[in-house]
Amino acid sequence: MTNSIGANADRLLPADPGTRQIARELLAEVEHLPIISPHGHVPADWIADNAPFPDPTALIVSPDHYVTRLIHASGVPLEQLRVGPGPYSVDSRTAWRHFAEAWPLFDGTASGYWLRSSFQHVFGLPGDVVDGLGADNADAVYDAIAAKLAEPGFRPRELFTDFGIEVLATTDDPLDTLEAHARIAADEAFTGRVLPTFRPDPYINVAHPEWAERVDRLTAEAGDGVGGYAGYLRALANRRRYFVEHGAVSADHGVRTPLTLKLSAPEAEALFAKARRGEATTSDRDAFEAHMMYEMARLSAEDGLVMTIHPGSFRNHHWPTFEKYGPDTGHDIPFAIDYTVGIRPLLEDFGTAQDFHLVLFTLDETVFSRELAPLAGFYPSVYIGAPWWFLDAPDAMMRFRSAVTETTGFTRTSGFIDDTRAFCSIPARHDASRRVEASFLARLVAEHRVPEARAHEIIVDLVDGSPRRVFKL
């Protein structure tokens, strides 16, 4: 056993020796099970093309807003951390040096845990090198990772297999041709499943700057020659069917709030027309999006796509940063939400619909026990989404499990969701979740609240059974 945090066999397990031994035995049941990732953001092209990864900065630092936001908070401008297209003024190695110098900022953070684990378990860096990452060894670490990226066995497909991934879902625009998915599916040499996910946010959110343009394209390409609101709905339904035909199992919705609203056809058509004329007020936009969430539930009840909702983020909180660097640059901030009232119109009509699955996520921890657990404890359609984004951290995952289990038990949650575009962190994230589940169950066993034999069955279901069941895999 090593003293290095990232490689310690007991990382994240309970400190109490007796409880820790129970957790070790529970972890042994699941640590080698395949990874099921039904929601994430890894581009399908990566798997289809199987091209080498870019340099260390472009792979690990620049695209990860978890990483860049914290360094930015310490005073380093974003243009010093991001490489590639855009207003960036440094080369990859210089940006990496900024990251290495900021490494102590990540102590105690979830990002630090993922990175440390990835550096040691994926890139093979010694623990003392990772622990001592800084200005003195920044270039040496960069060179070691770059050399690993150049190895033939370090391509996306080879890592897909090495990581033990069985299912990986991507996130895709409704008008995506899904050509990359088709190439993957047609390749008999590749045995993994890479599934598209229908993500219609820019076509539903009237406030999106490209909403009108996207709606025009959607209706022209998939509306069967029908115009207006009717053609818009038909086009969305047609594209959903296209996704189903290409292997999709879910439709994901990144909405501002979980508000839903059932409007009559004339009311919805009037709002749609008002928005097309550029005359919609803020309340009009909110009402239309809430109604479209109801319509998406109706379509899910018909076509079988699992409906997932990711609300509660104030996107692009700092407008000057958004104007300069674009979205997903680290300043999306959570806010409080109301699920109980907001989701009721949808659940009144579809909450007990046969084979309709609705997975509710949140960035507001206060709703776990107060709202989501009671909702999932009554409605057959409702499942509680795993801790997401700011909450997919060890302590927050433990708080989640404690908050919901007393009301819903272990069968009403989604299974772990890594929700990441950081491909090399996927095994670290799933490993952390499995260790948290083992730790939680070990405490219940030690306190004689769950039989040990039953805990071994539960952890297998949490890791493997739940995501297969909830996402119809």
Secondary structure, DSSP 4 states (H G I P E B T S, - for coil): --S-GGG-TTTTS-SSHHHHHHHHHHHHHHTTSPEEE-S----HHHHHH-PPP--HIIIIITT-HHHHHHHHHTT--GGGT--SSSS--S-HHHHHHHHHHTGGGGTTSHHHHHHHHHHHHTS---HHHHHT-STTTHHHHHHHHHHHHTSGGGSHHHHHHHTTEEEEE--B-TT---HHHHHHHH-TT--SEEE--B--HHHH-TTSTTHHHHHHHHHHHHSTT--HHHHHHHHHHHHHHHHHHTT--EEEE--SS-------HHHHHHHHHHHHTT---HHHHHHHHHHHHHHHHHHHHHH-PEEEE---EE-SSSHHHHHHH-SSSS--EE----HHHHTHHHHHHHTT-TT--EEE--S-THHIIIIIHHHHTT-TTEEEPPP-GGG-SHHHHHHHHHHHHHHHTTSSB-------S-GGGHHHHHHHHHHHHHHHHHHHHHTTSS-HHHHHHHHHIIIIIHHHHHTT-
